[in-house]
Amino acid sequence: MKLYRSKQYPNRWFANSQATGWVMFPVEADGWRKRERARGIDPIDIREVPVQLAVEAGIPAGADLPEAA
């Protein structure tokens, strides 16, 4: 799983993995539970950041999610 931030949406995390596809979720405690599909993401506007930054938001850290078959 890779984690991203956007200057255009400072209150959102963006994540991408084979298992989840592109998702976004709030920058708040347990924000991962409120994740939803991210659409219209412009790669120019996002930057990859360490997954550990979103641990408080509940993102699975330290291990990738299982890949979709």
GINORJO-V38117 format. One record per pair of residues at least 12 apart in sequence whose ideal C-beta (glycine too) atoms are under 10 Angstrom apart, sorted by sequence separation. I is the first residue (numbers start at 1). J is the second residue. D is the distance in Angstrom with one decimal. If there is no record, write none. Layout:
# GINORJO-V38117
I_J_D + I_J_D
This chain:
# GINORJO-V38117
2_14_9.0 + 3_15_5.3 + 4_16_7.3 + 12_24_4.9 + 13_25_5.4 + 23_35_4.5 + 24_36_6.3 + 51_63_9.8 + 2_15_6.8 + 3_16_8.4 + 11_24_10.0 + 12_25_6.9 + 13_26_7.6 + 23_36_6.6 + 24_37_7.9 + 25_38_9.0 + 51_64_9.2 + 1_15_5.8 + 2_16_5.3 + 3_17_9.8 + 12_26_6.4 + 13_27_5.8 + 23_37_6.2 + 24_38_4.1 + 1_16_7.2 + 2_17_7.1 + 9_24_7.5 + 11_26_6.3 + 12_27_6.5 + 13_28_9.7 + 20_35_7.7 + 22_37_6.8 + 23_38_5.6 + 24_39_8.9 + 1_17_4.0 + 11_27_5.4 + 21_37_6.9 + 22_38_4.2 + 1_18_8.8 + 10_27_7.5 + 11_28_8.2 + 15_32_8.5 + 20_37_8.9 + 21_38_8.2 + 22_39_7.7 + 24_41_8.2 + 1_19_7.9 + 4_22_9.2 + 6_24_8.9 + 9_27_9.4 + 13_31_6.8 + 20_38_9.7 + 22_40_9.7 + 1_20_7.3 + 12_31_8.5 + 13_32_8.3 + 22_41_5.9 + 4_24_9.2 + 11_31_9.4 + 15_35_7.6 + 14_35_9.9 + 1_23_9.7 + 5_27_8.7 + 13_35_8.6 + 16_38_8.3 + 32_54_7.4 + 35_57_9.2 + 12_35_9.9 + 15_38_8.3 + 31_54_7.7 + 32_55_9.6 + 34_57_9.1 + 35_58_9.0 + 14_38_5.6 + 22_46_9.9 + 32_56_9.7 + 33_57_9.0 + 34_58_9.2 + 35_59_8.7 + 13_38_9.8 + 16_41_8.8 + 31_56_8.5 + 32_57_5.4 + 33_58_6.1 + 12_38_8.4 + 27_53_9.4 + 30_56_8.6 + 31_57_3.9 + 32_58_3.5 + 14_41_6.4 + 27_54_7.8 + 29_56_5.8 + 30_57_6.9 + 31_58_6.4 + 32_59_5.0 + 28_56_8.3 + 29_57_6.8 + 30_58_4.8 + 31_59_8.2 + 32_60_7.8 + 9_38_9.5 + 25_54_8.1 + 27_56_9.0 + 28_57_6.4 + 29_58_7.5 + 16_46_9.5 + 27_57_6.4 + 28_58_9.4 + 14_45_9.6 + 26_57_7.2 + 6_38_9.8 + 9_41_9.5 + 14_46_5.8 + 16_48_9.4 + 25_57_6.4 + 14_47_9.8 + 25_58_8.2 + 4_38_9.4 + 8_42_8.3 + 14_48_9.6 + 17_51_10.0 + 25_59_7.7 + 6_41_7.9 + 14_49_9.7 + 6_42_8.5 + 9_45_8.4 + 13_49_8.6 + 15_51_7.9 + 23_59_9.7 + 4_41_8.2 + 8_45_5.4 + 9_46_9.0 + 6_44_9.9 + 7_45_6.7 + 8_46_8.8 + 13_51_9.7 + 4_43_9.1 + 6_45_5.1 + 7_46_8.8 + 15_54_7.5 + 5_45_9.7 + 6_46_4.8 + 7_47_8.4 + 13_53_8.1 + 14_54_9.9 + 20_60_9.7 + 4_45_9.3 + 5_46_6.8 + 6_47_7.8 + 13_54_5.0 + 19_60_9.6 + 4_46_4.2 + 5_47_5.9 + 15_57_9.8 + 3_46_9.8 + 4_47_6.3 + 5_48_8.5 + 17_60_9.2 + 2_46_10.0 + 3_47_9.9 + 4_48_5.5 + 5_49_5.3 + 13_57_6.1 + 15_59_6.4 + 3_48_6.9 + 4_49_6.6 + 15_60_9.5 + 19_64_7.9 + 20_65_6.4 + 2_48_5.7 + 3_49_5.4 + 13_59_7.1 + 18_64_8.4 + 19_65_4.1 + 2_49_8.9 + 3_50_6.9 + 17_64_6.5 + 18_65_8.0 + 19_66_5.7 + 21_68_8.7 + 2_50_9.8 + 3_51_4.6 + 5_53_8.2 + 17_65_5.4 + 18_66_8.7 + 19_67_5.6 + 20_68_8.7 + 2_51_7.3 + 3_52_8.6 + 5_54_9.4 + 17_66_9.3 + 18_67_4.2 + 19_68_5.3 + 1_51_6.1 + 3_53_6.6 + 4_54_10.0 + 15_65_9.5 + 17_67_7.6 + 18_68_5.6 + 19_69_9.9 + 3_54_5.6 + 17_68_9.0 + 18_69_9.8 + 1_54_9.7 + 3_57_9.6 + 3_59_6.8 + 1_59_7.4 + 3_61_9.2 + 1_60_6.9 + 1_61_8.7 + 1_63_8.8 + 2_64_9.6 + 1_64_5.4 + 1_65_5.9
